[in-house]
Amino acid sequence: MRHADRLIAECPQDLDDLIGHYGADPAKIAIVPCGFDARELSPMDKFAARLALRWERGRFSILQLGRMVPRKGVDNVIRALGLLQARYGVPAKLYVVGGDAQNPGDLSTPELLRLHDVAEAAGVADAVEFCGRRDRAQLALFYGACDVFVTTPWYEPFGITPVEAMACARPVVGSAVGGIRSTVVDGKTGFLVPPRDPEALAGRLAYLAAHPSTAQRFGRNGRRRAQQMFTWGRVAAEVDRIYADACRARDAGRTDAVANPGDEALVAK
């Protein structure tokens, strides 16, 4: 942090962490988000995707995708599913993608075992399908098949999965933490909810289940936002601009970074 001419944060939370934890100079920090490959992730017909994955055609389907670690808050989503069924009468199904094993029936990942117990306790074991780890080539199918993508971690520096879901034109319900606060626009591309609050999450999911046209509008808005802000082309152009600016500043002798004469500018991300 001390030696770099420029620092790149992925989101405002990342910027705050660089300053708070490492004492970084705010004047050296620029924000450039993570990106997605538009050739890999794009909208597709929901029912064609469901047919390919053998999902039920008409059931309200929720997708949770990511690493299976406690901070991701998958247990929060499972408890919200229980409330969604019991309190709102929505016969939804939750698909959980992730874990160490590709075999859907392999619950050897410790977190998956815990989540299975959470589903049993919430009375929704038959409405939660653990899909296992999936290759990137398959992710567009899962995003495309769901009605809504949910991610409610209690800590998340950036979080790429909400961006990927928006790229596939799906509404996102995410917790109002970290980078999710800067990728999901509450009331426009989806909803932001407090972490560890299954009641708030269930309420938002019930609303989207009852208002499919709103969910579709959120998905279209999210797709536009992803295309405008989070493509790898835009990310690369921003990094190129920051690097060129750092080089110009070094050539002009305006930086005080510790480096050997003649070294190229250092940009840390």
Order of alpha helices (4+ residues) and beta strands (2+ residues): beta-alpha-beta-alpha-beta-alpha-beta-alpha-beta-alpha-beta-alpha-beta-alpha-beta-alpha-alpha-alpha-beta
